[in-house]
Amino acid sequence: MNRSSRGSNQYQHKPSSVPVLADLVAQLTRQRTELETARHTVETARAAFVVARAAAEQLSKNVSGGYAQIVQITSSSKCPTEILSWLATQPDPVVRSQAASSPACPLPLLLQLAQDPAEQVQLAAMRNPVYPPDQLSQFAGQSHTSRLQLASRRGCPPDTLRQLAQDPGSQVRRAAASNPGCPPDLLEQFVRGPDYLMHEAVASNPGCPPHLLTQLAGYNNLGIRRRTASNRNCPPDVLAQLAQHSSWEIRKAAASNPSSTPQTLTKLTRDSNPKIRVAVIKNRSCPLELLTTAIQDTSPTVRSAAVRHPNYPAAQLPQLAQHPDYIIREAVAGNRKCPTDTLVELLADQNRNVATAALNNPSLPRHILAMWQLTHSGPGR
């Protein structure tokens, strides 16, 4: 092999440096992006810290606006831990309470705030969904306010609810009976008792078993029956019976219950009380047929509720926008499914209520809203 051949082969088998260089550039780019993101995060946290400190100082001086700023900062799930830790050391218990109620509050800090000398800070920590359920029992032996809020808290352990069911305070016992986590056997015990207020609490419990609601529906007490008719666990046949009750409040509760059957709702649309018919139309389980026929109702409130219903056919809205009844047109203008062309037409409606409803519709495109504001503002307007 001659020298020229060796030289040619040498250049042919030499590894290319282009891929290596490309990888290096990509790596440096990623690192730069990460550094910029980290710097932005630090700057944002620093700015929020300054605002939080200023707000806390304003609050300590009873200056208006301080509390609102702290609430805005601590309500964010991305609130930096450093800010919450600093707020937790402030002398004002209102400020510490906001730190304890923040969804971003780390568990060690939350447990620390649960031991705060101020009860309102303890309660804020206890109400925080982050707080461990297995440690809630410590509040069962504290003040009446603590026990009441503990009995109302979702996630309260069943054993703790059993303890609170024996509380000397009737409000605490009723709160335990209304808690969705209350054991069924404990609810049955409450129903067998003589306290009708406890019966109302059980009837309003979202976790109440259907067989207990069936039993409560037979109690000769309007409050118990009304709460039973409002409970989504109430059996459909029981709701059908309650829908025929002489009390309009009980019939309205049945009309609003999504568990009522279409047959029950259809019968209630013939009720002489417009409040009952409105409740049927606003029911999210209301059949489409009832919505479309309700625009012929004698009550303007019923007609409006039908057209505003989220399930009302969007294809029929442009036609209803020409309806002679301004109540119908106003309802069309307020429906979020209303087509843009129809909303633009209703902006020019002779009835001010209709035009205002179209203007306030969240579905109205921003550029159209801006154009309307531009053409309807200026000197003399």
Contacts in CASP RR format, 6 or more apart in sequence:
PFRMAT RR
TARGET T0000
AUTHOR 0000-0000-0000
METHOD contacts of the structure
MODEL  1
MNRSSRGSNQYQHKPSSVPVLADLVAQLTRQRTELETARHTVETARAAFV
VARAAAEQLSKNVSGGYAQIVQITSSSKCPTEILSWLATQPDPVVRSQAA
SSPACPLPLLLQLAQDPAEQVQLAAMRNPVYPPDQLSQFAGQSHTSRLQL
ASRRGCPPDTLRQLAQDPGSQVRRAAASNPGCPPDLLEQFVRGPDYLMHE
AVASNPGCPPHLLTQLAGYNNLGIRRRTASNRNCPPDVLAQLAQHSSWEI
RKAAASNPSSTPQTLTKLTRDSNPKIRVAVIKNRSCPLELLTTAIQDTSP
TVRSAAVRHPNYPAAQLPQLAQHPDYIIREAVAGNRKCPTDTLVELLADQ
NRNVATAALNNPSLPRHILAMWQLTHSGPGR
45 80 0 8 1.000
45 82 0 8 1.000
45 83 0 8 1.000
48 73 0 8 1.000
48 79 0 8 1.000
48 80 0 8 1.000
48 83 0 8 1.000
49 80 0 8 1.000
49 82 0 8 1.000
49 83 0 8 1.000
49 86 0 8 1.000
51 69 0 8 1.000
51 73 0 8 1.000
52 69 0 8 1.000
52 70 0 8 1.000
52 73 0 8 1.000
52 83 0 8 1.000
52 86 0 8 1.000
52 87 0 8 1.000
53 86 0 8 1.000
54 69 0 8 1.000
55 65 0 8 1.000
55 66 0 8 1.000
55 67 0 8 1.000
55 69 0 8 1.000
55 70 0 8 1.000
55 73 0 8 1.000
56 66 0 8 1.000
56 70 0 8 1.000
56 87 0 8 1.000
56 90 0 8 1.000
56 92 0 8 1.000
56 95 0 8 1.000
58 65 0 8 1.000
58 66 0 8 1.000
58 69 0 8 1.000
59 65 0 8 1.000
59 66 0 8 1.000
59 67 0 8 1.000
59 70 0 8 1.000
59 92 0 8 1.000
59 94 0 8 1.000
59 95 0 8 1.000
60 90 0 8 1.000
60 91 0 8 1.000
60 92 0 8 1.000
60 95 0 8 1.000
67 94 0 8 1.000
70 87 0 8 1.000
70 95 0 8 1.000
70 98 0 8 1.000
71 98 0 8 1.000
73 79 0 8 1.000
73 83 0 8 1.000
74 83 0 8 1.000
74 84 0 8 1.000
74 87 0 8 1.000
74 98 0 8 1.000
74 99 0 8 1.000
74 101 0 8 1.000
74 102 0 8 1.000
74 104 0 8 1.000
75 102 0 8 1.000
75 103 0 8 1.000
76 102 0 8 1.000
76 103 0 8 1.000
76 104 0 8 1.000
77 103 0 8 1.000
77 104 0 8 1.000
78 104 0 8 1.000
79 102 0 8 1.000
79 104 0 8 1.000
80 104 0 8 1.000
81 104 0 8 1.000
81 106 0 8 1.000
81 109 0 8 1.000
84 99 0 8 1.000
84 102 0 8 1.000
84 104 0 8 1.000
84 105 0 8 1.000
84 106 0 8 1.000
84 109 0 8 1.000
85 99 0 8 1.000
85 109 0 8 1.000
87 95 0 8 1.000
87 96 0 8 1.000
87 98 0 8 1.000
87 99 0 8 1.000
88 96 0 8 1.000
88 99 0 8 1.000
88 100 0 8 1.000
88 109 0 8 1.000
88 112 0 8 1.000
88 113 0 8 1.000
90 96 0 8 1.000
93 116 0 8 1.000
93 118 0 8 1.000
93 120 0 8 1.000
93 121 0 8 1.000
94 120 0 8 1.000
96 113 0 8 1.000
96 116 0 8 1.000
96 118 0 8 1.000
96 121 0 8 1.000
96 124 0 8 1.000
97 118 0 8 1.000
97 120 0 8 1.000
97 121 0 8 1.000
97 123 0 8 1.000
97 124 0 8 1.000
98 124 0 8 1.000
99 105 0 8 1.000
99 109 0 8 1.000
99 113 0 8 1.000
100 110 0 8 1.000
100 113 0 8 1.000
100 114 0 8 1.000
100 116 0 8 1.000
100 121 0 8 1.000
100 124 0 8 1.000
100 125 0 8 1.000
100 128 0 8 1.000
101 124 0 8 1.000
101 125 0 8 1.000
101 127 0 8 1.000
101 128 0 8 1.000
102 128 0 8 1.000
103 128 0 8 1.000
103 129 0 8 1.000
103 130 0 8 1.000
105 113 0 8 1.000
105 128 0 8 1.000
105 130 0 8 1.000
107 130 0 8 1.000
107 132 0 8 1.000
110 125 0 8 1.000
110 128 0 8 1.000
110 130 0 8 1.000
110 131 0 8 1.000
111 125 0 8 1.000
111 135 0 8 1.000
113 121 0 8 1.000
113 122 0 8 1.000
113 124 0 8 1.000
113 125 0 8 1.000
114 122 0 8 1.000
114 125 0 8 1.000
114 126 0 8 1.000
114 131 0 8 1.000
114 135 0 8 1.000
114 138 0 8 1.000
115 122 0 8 1.000
116 122 0 8 1.000
116 125 0 8 1.000
119 142 0 8 1.000
119 143 0 8 1.000
119 145 0 8 1.000
119 146 0 8 1.000
122 139 0 8 1.000
122 142 0 8 1.000
122 146 0 8 1.000
123 145 0 8 1.000
123 146 0 8 1.000
123 149 0 8 1.000
125 131 0 8 1.000
126 136 0 8 1.000
126 139 0 8 1.000
126 146 0 8 1.000
126 149 0 8 1.000
126 150 0 8 1.000
126 153 0 8 1.000
127 149 0 8 1.000
127 153 0 8 1.000
133 155 0 8 1.000
133 156 0 8 1.000
133 157 0 8 1.000
134 157 0 8 1.000
136 150 0 8 1.000
136 153 0 8 1.000
136 155 0 8 1.000
136 156 0 8 1.000
136 157 0 8 1.000
136 160 0 8 1.000
137 157 0 8 1.000
137 159 0 8 1.000
137 160 0 8 1.000
137 163 0 8 1.000
139 146 0 8 1.000
139 147 0 8 1.000
139 149 0 8 1.000
139 150 0 8 1.000
140 147 0 8 1.000
140 150 0 8 1.000
140 160 0 8 1.000
140 163 0 8 1.000
140 164 0 8 1.000
141 147 0 8 1.000
144 169 0 8 1.000
144 171 0 8 1.000
144 172 0 8 1.000
147 164 0 8 1.000
147 167 0 8 1.000
147 169 0 8 1.000
147 172 0 8 1.000
148 171 0 8 1.000
148 172 0 8 1.000
148 175 0 8 1.000
150 156 0 8 1.000
150 160 0 8 1.000
150 164 0 8 1.000
151 161 0 8 1.000
151 164 0 8 1.000
151 167 0 8 1.000
151 172 0 8 1.000
151 173 0 8 1.000
151 175 0 8 1.000
151 176 0 8 1.000
151 179 0 8 1.000
152 175 0 8 1.000
152 178 0 8 1.000
152 179 0 8 1.000
153 179 0 8 1.000
154 179 0 8 1.000
154 180 0 8 1.000
154 181 0 8 1.000
155 181 0 8 1.000
156 164 0 8 1.000
156 179 0 8 1.000
156 181 0 8 1.000
158 181 0 8 1.000
158 182 0 8 1.000
158 183 0 8 1.000
161 176 0 8 1.000
161 179 0 8 1.000
161 181 0 8 1.000
161 182 0 8 1.000
161 183 0 8 1.000
161 186 0 8 1.000
162 183 0 8 1.000
162 186 0 8 1.000
164 172 0 8 1.000
164 173 0 8 1.000
164 175 0 8 1.000
164 176 0 8 1.000
165 173 0 8 1.000
165 176 0 8 1.000
165 177 0 8 1.000
165 182 0 8 1.000
165 186 0 8 1.000
165 189 0 8 1.000
165 190 0 8 1.000
166 173 0 8 1.000
167 173 0 8 1.000
167 176 0 8 1.000
170 195 0 8 1.000
170 197 0 8 1.000
173 198 0 8 1.000
174 197 0 8 1.000
174 198 0 8 1.000
174 200 0 8 1.000
174 201 0 8 1.000
175 201 0 8 1.000
176 182 0 8 1.000
176 186 0 8 1.000
177 186 0 8 1.000
177 187 0 8 1.000
177 190 0 8 1.000
177 198 0 8 1.000
177 201 0 8 1.000
177 202 0 8 1.000
177 205 0 8 1.000
178 201 0 8 1.000
178 202 0 8 1.000
178 204 0 8 1.000
178 205 0 8 1.000
179 205 0 8 1.000
180 205 0 8 1.000
180 206 0 8 1.000
180 207 0 8 1.000
181 207 0 8 1.000
182 205 0 8 1.000
182 207 0 8 1.000
184 209 0 8 1.000
184 212 0 8 1.000
187 202 0 8 1.000
187 205 0 8 1.000
187 208 0 8 1.000
187 209 0 8 1.000
187 212 0 8 1.000
188 212 0 8 1.000
190 198 0 8 1.000
190 199 0 8 1.000
190 201 0 8 1.000
190 202 0 8 1.000
191 198 0 8 1.000
191 199 0 8 1.000
191 202 0 8 1.000
191 212 0 8 1.000
191 215 0 8 1.000
191 216 0 8 1.000
193 199 0 8 1.000
196 219 0 8 1.000
196 221 0 8 1.000
196 224 0 8 1.000
199 216 0 8 1.000
199 219 0 8 1.000
199 221 0 8 1.000
199 224 0 8 1.000
200 221 0 8 1.000
200 223 0 8 1.000
200 224 0 8 1.000
200 227 0 8 1.000
202 208 0 8 1.000
202 212 0 8 1.000
202 216 0 8 1.000
203 213 0 8 1.000
203 216 0 8 1.000
203 223 0 8 1.000
203 224 0 8 1.000
203 227 0 8 1.000
203 228 0 8 1.000
203 231 0 8 1.000
204 227 0 8 1.000
204 230 0 8 1.000
204 231 0 8 1.000
205 231 0 8 1.000
206 231 0 8 1.000
206 232 0 8 1.000
206 233 0 8 1.000
207 233 0 8 1.000
208 231 0 8 1.000
208 233 0 8 1.000
209 233 0 8 1.000
210 233 0 8 1.000
210 234 0 8 1.000
210 235 0 8 1.000
213 228 0 8 1.000
213 231 0 8 1.000
213 233 0 8 1.000
213 234 0 8 1.000
213 235 0 8 1.000
213 238 0 8 1.000
214 235 0 8 1.000
214 238 0 8 1.000
216 224 0 8 1.000
216 225 0 8 1.000
216 227 0 8 1.000
216 228 0 8 1.000
217 225 0 8 1.000
217 228 0 8 1.000
217 229 0 8 1.000
217 234 0 8 1.000
217 238 0 8 1.000
217 241 0 8 1.000
217 242 0 8 1.000
218 225 0 8 1.000
219 225 0 8 1.000
222 247 0 8 1.000
222 249 0 8 1.000
222 250 0 8 1.000
225 242 0 8 1.000
225 245 0 8 1.000
225 247 0 8 1.000
225 250 0 8 1.000
226 247 0 8 1.000
226 249 0 8 1.000
226 250 0 8 1.000
226 253 0 8 1.000
227 253 0 8 1.000
228 234 0 8 1.000
228 238 0 8 1.000
228 242 0 8 1.000
229 239 0 8 1.000
229 242 0 8 1.000
229 243 0 8 1.000
229 245 0 8 1.000
229 250 0 8 1.000
229 253 0 8 1.000
229 254 0 8 1.000
229 257 0 8 1.000
230 253 0 8 1.000
230 256 0 8 1.000
230 257 0 8 1.000
231 257 0 8 1.000
232 257 0 8 1.000
232 258 0 8 1.000
232 259 0 8 1.000
233 259 0 8 1.000
234 242 0 8 1.000
234 257 0 8 1.000
234 259 0 8 1.000
235 259 0 8 1.000
236 259 0 8 1.000
236 260 0 8 1.000
236 261 0 8 1.000
236 264 0 8 1.000
239 254 0 8 1.000
239 257 0 8 1.000
239 259 0 8 1.000
239 260 0 8 1.000
239 261 0 8 1.000
239 264 0 8 1.000
240 254 0 8 1.000
240 260 0 8 1.000
240 261 0 8 1.000
240 263 0 8 1.000
240 264 0 8 1.000
242 250 0 8 1.000
242 251 0 8 1.000
242 253 0 8 1.000
242 254 0 8 1.000
243 251 0 8 1.000
243 254 0 8 1.000
243 255 0 8 1.000
243 260 0 8 1.000
243 264 0 8 1.000
243 267 0 8 1.000
243 268 0 8 1.000
244 251 0 8 1.000
245 251 0 8 1.000
245 254 0 8 1.000
248 273 0 8 1.000
248 275 0 8 1.000
248 276 0 8 1.000
251 268 0 8 1.000
251 271 0 8 1.000
251 273 0 8 1.000
251 276 0 8 1.000
252 273 0 8 1.000
252 275 0 8 1.000
252 276 0 8 1.000
252 279 0 8 1.000
254 260 0 8 1.000
254 264 0 8 1.000
254 268 0 8 1.000
255 265 0 8 1.000
255 268 0 8 1.000
255 271 0 8 1.000
255 276 0 8 1.000
255 277 0 8 1.000
255 279 0 8 1.000
255 280 0 8 1.000
255 283 0 8 1.000
256 279 0 8 1.000
256 282 0 8 1.000
256 283 0 8 1.000
257 283 0 8 1.000
258 283 0 8 1.000
258 284 0 8 1.000
258 285 0 8 1.000
259 285 0 8 1.000
260 268 0 8 1.000
260 283 0 8 1.000
260 285 0 8 1.000
262 285 0 8 1.000
262 287 0 8 1.000
262 290 0 8 1.000
265 280 0 8 1.000
265 283 0 8 1.000
265 285 0 8 1.000
265 286 0 8 1.000
265 287 0 8 1.000
265 290 0 8 1.000
266 287 0 8 1.000
266 290 0 8 1.000
268 276 0 8 1.000
268 277 0 8 1.000
268 279 0 8 1.000
268 280 0 8 1.000
269 277 0 8 1.000
269 280 0 8 1.000
269 281 0 8 1.000
269 290 0 8 1.000
269 294 0 8 1.000
271 277 0 8 1.000
274 297 0 8 1.000
274 298 0 8 1.000
274 299 0 8 1.000
274 301 0 8 1.000
274 302 0 8 1.000
277 294 0 8 1.000
277 297 0 8 1.000
277 299 0 8 1.000
277 302 0 8 1.000
278 299 0 8 1.000
278 301 0 8 1.000
278 302 0 8 1.000
278 305 0 8 1.000
280 286 0 8 1.000
280 290 0 8 1.000
281 290 0 8 1.000
281 291 0 8 1.000
281 294 0 8 1.000
281 302 0 8 1.000
281 305 0 8 1.000
281 306 0 8 1.000
281 309 0 8 1.000
282 305 0 8 1.000
282 309 0 8 1.000
284 310 0 8 1.000
284 311 0 8 1.000
286 309 0 8 1.000
286 311 0 8 1.000
288 311 0 8 1.000
288 313 0 8 1.000
291 306 0 8 1.000
291 309 0 8 1.000
291 311 0 8 1.000
291 312 0 8 1.000
292 306 0 8 1.000
292 312 0 8 1.000
292 313 0 8 1.000
292 316 0 8 1.000
294 302 0 8 1.000
294 303 0 8 1.000
294 305 0 8 1.000
294 306 0 8 1.000
295 303 0 8 1.000
295 306 0 8 1.000
295 307 0 8 1.000
295 320 0 8 1.000
295 323 0 8 1.000
295 328 0 8 1.000
296 303 0 8 1.000
297 303 0 8 1.000
297 306 0 8 1.000
300 325 0 8 1.000
300 327 0 8 1.000
303 325 0 8 1.000
303 327 0 8 1.000
303 328 0 8 1.000
303 331 0 8 1.000
304 327 0 8 1.000
304 328 0 8 1.000
304 330 0 8 1.000
304 331 0 8 1.000
305 331 0 8 1.000
306 312 0 8 1.000
306 331 0 8 1.000
307 317 0 8 1.000
307 320 0 8 1.000
307 328 0 8 1.000
307 331 0 8 1.000
307 332 0 8 1.000
307 335 0 8 1.000
308 331 0 8 1.000
308 334 0 8 1.000
308 335 0 8 1.000
310 336 0 8 1.000
310 337 0 8 1.000
312 335 0 8 1.000
312 337 0 8 1.000
314 335 0 8 1.000
314 337 0 8 1.000
314 338 0 8 1.000
314 339 0 8 1.000
317 332 0 8 1.000
317 335 0 8 1.000
317 337 0 8 1.000
317 338 0 8 1.000
317 339 0 8 1.000
317 342 0 8 1.000
318 339 0 8 1.000
318 341 0 8 1.000
318 342 0 8 1.000
320 328 0 8 1.000
320 329 0 8 1.000
320 331 0 8 1.000
320 332 0 8 1.000
321 329 0 8 1.000
321 332 0 8 1.000
321 333 0 8 1.000
321 338 0 8 1.000
321 342 0 8 1.000
321 345 0 8 1.000
321 346 0 8 1.000
322 329 0 8 1.000
323 329 0 8 1.000
323 332 0 8 1.000
326 349 0 8 1.000
326 351 0 8 1.000
326 353 0 8 1.000
326 354 0 8 1.000
329 346 0 8 1.000
329 349 0 8 1.000
329 351 0 8 1.000
329 354 0 8 1.000
330 351 0 8 1.000
330 353 0 8 1.000
330 354 0 8 1.000
330 357 0 8 1.000
331 357 0 8 1.000
332 338 0 8 1.000
332 342 0 8 1.000
332 346 0 8 1.000
333 343 0 8 1.000
333 346 0 8 1.000
333 349 0 8 1.000
333 354 0 8 1.000
333 355 0 8 1.000
333 357 0 8 1.000
333 358 0 8 1.000
333 361 0 8 1.000
334 357 0 8 1.000
334 358 0 8 1.000
334 360 0 8 1.000
334 361 0 8 1.000
335 361 0 8 1.000
336 361 0 8 1.000
336 362 0 8 1.000
336 363 0 8 1.000
337 363 0 8 1.000
338 346 0 8 1.000
338 358 0 8 1.000
338 361 0 8 1.000
338 363 0 8 1.000
340 363 0 8 1.000
340 364 0 8 1.000
340 365 0 8 1.000
340 368 0 8 1.000
343 358 0 8 1.000
343 361 0 8 1.000
343 363 0 8 1.000
343 364 0 8 1.000
343 368 0 8 1.000
344 358 0 8 1.000
344 368 0 8 1.000
346 354 0 8 1.000
346 355 0 8 1.000
346 357 0 8 1.000
346 358 0 8 1.000
347 355 0 8 1.000
347 358 0 8 1.000
347 359 0 8 1.000
347 372 0 8 1.000
348 355 0 8 1.000
349 355 0 8 1.000
349 358 0 8 1.000
358 364 0 8 1.000
359 369 0 8 1.000
359 372 0 8 1.000
END
